[in-house]
Amino acid sequence: MDTLQVQVIDTVQIVSNYLQSGDMNIGTWVTIFIAIIALCFSIWQGWQTRKHNRLSVTPNIDISLPKRVRGNLGISIKNTGTGPAIIDAISIGVKGEILYLFPTEENYEKIFINLGLDKSISYRIVTLNEGIYIEPRHVFYLIEFMNSKTLSKDAVQNVINVLMNIRIEIKYKSIYKEKFIKCSK
């Protein structure tokens, strides 16, 4: 039993005992009044603590594109909040249109071909599944174009253009089941 429940039960017992005794002087009424004030304060304090606890574990997903990922160009997802982000859905699209929910490597390949990515550029994909946790300050690299440091300026610009046309939407929730949506554009 938590302290709030114990305080409520104690307050009710005190009031009940005084009412049954028939000894209702001014001291009794003051005691009842103080007990009711203490009960109200305890309820308010419990509400404030709950509100604080929710705010202290709120996740915040940040989608960075295009970004240098370990020296390579790519797309990263970082939880900049104070609590874990639980992924409900991740979708990817082109030019504002959602194409794939929980995209696979084949889905990314189709998008890259559609956007005219040079086939000689290698990349690495990380797929996220429903229910995965992203811890606070943890970074996931969704797409990383390998060896982008050694590419020509035209090839780097091609990669940047592809990344700028990709739209990512992430639906996630906090441990308190509060739902959030974050879009890259």
N, C-alpha and C positions, 0 to 999 in steps of 0.2 A: 504494500500500500504506500503510495507516495505521500509526501508531507502535506500537500493540499487536502487530500482526502482525510487525513488524520485531523487536520485543523478544523475542517467542516464538521466532522463527527464530534470533536471536543466541544465546539461552539454550540452545536445542537444539544449535546448532553448538559452543558452548563445552563442553557436557557430552560431546558426541560426540568432540571432539578430545582431551579428557582421558582418556576411556575407551580410545581407540585408542592413545594414546601409552604406556600402561602405567605412567606415572609418577604414581602415586596416593599422594601424601603428605598430611599434615594440611592444608597450604595449599590443595591441590586440592579437598579436601572442603569446606573453608570457602568457597572460591570458588563451588562448585556450590550450596552452601546459600544463600549470599547471592543468587545468580542466581535461585534458585527463589523466595525471598522477594520479590525485585524483580518477578518475573513475577506472583506472587499479588497484590501491591500494585497493579500496573498493571491487572490484570483487575478488581479491586475499584474502582479509580478510574474506569475506563471505565463500569462499571455505575452508579456514583454520578452520573457526568456525564450519562448517558442518562436516568436518573430525574429529575435536575434539569431537563434540557431539556424533557421531557414536561410537568412541572409549570409551567414558565415560559411555556407557550403554551396553557394550558387555557382554553377559552371558558366563559362563564357567562351564559346568557340570563335577562333579567329582564323579565317581562310586567307592565306597569302598567295597571290598569283600575279604575275610571275615573280619568283623569288629565287635567290641563290640558295641552293640546298647543298650543303657541304661542298661549295664551290661550283656546283652544277645548277643549271636552271631547273625549276620545278614548281610544284604546288605543295604547300605544307598546310597542315591543320594543327593549331595549337590551342590547348585549353588554357586561357589566360585567367580563368576564374579561380575561386578558392575551394571548389568542390569538384568531385568527379562528374564528367559528362557521360551519360549513358546514351549511346547511339540508337535511335529508333529507325531512322532511314537516312540513306545518303543517295542522292540522285545527281546525275550529270547530264548536261545538255549542251547544245550549241546555239548561240545567238538567241538566248532567252527561251528556247524550247527544251523541255525536259525530255530526254530520250531513254535513259536507262535508270532503273531503280536498283541499288546495290550493284553497280557496274562491274563486269568481269574484264579480264585483260583483252578479250576479243572485242568487247564494247568500246574500250579505249582505242583499240586498233582501227575500228571502223570510223570513229570520230576523227582520228588523226589523218586517215586517208581522205575523208570528206573535207577536211580543212587544208589539205595539200601539204602535209608534212613530208619532208624529204625522207625517203625510206632508208637512207644510209645512216640516219641518226638513231642511235640506240637509246632505249629508255627502260626504266624499271617502274613497275606498278605495284602498289600495295592496296589490296582490297579490304574494306572494312565490312563486318557483318553486323546484323542487328544484335543489340545487347552488349556490344563491346564497350568497355569503359575507357575513357581517356582521362588519365589522372591530371590534377592541376600541374601546370607548367610543362606538361609532356607534349612532344611534337610528333605527329605522324607525317611522313612524306608520302603523299598519294601518288605523285608522278615525279620522277627524277630523270631528266635527260642526261645521259652519261656523256662524259668527255666534252661538255659544252665549252670548257675552257680552251679546247684546241680547235673549235669550229671557226669557220670564216665568219666575217661580220654578216654576210647574207644569210648563212645558216642559222646564226644566233637570232637574227631578226625574224626568220621563219619560225623558229621555236617560240619566240615571244608573241608573235601574231597568233599562233595556234593557242597558246596559253590564255591570251587575252579574249579569245572567242569562246572559251569553255566556261560554262556556268555550272557551279556546284551549289547544291542546296543540302543542308544537313538538318535533320530534325533530331533533337536530343532532349533529354530530360535530366532533372536533378534527382538526388536520392529521395527527395520528398515528392517525386512524380510531377513536378512543375515542368511544363513543356515549353520548349524554345525552338525557334527556326532561325537559321543563319544562312544567308545567300552570299555568293561571291560577287555578284553584280546586282 
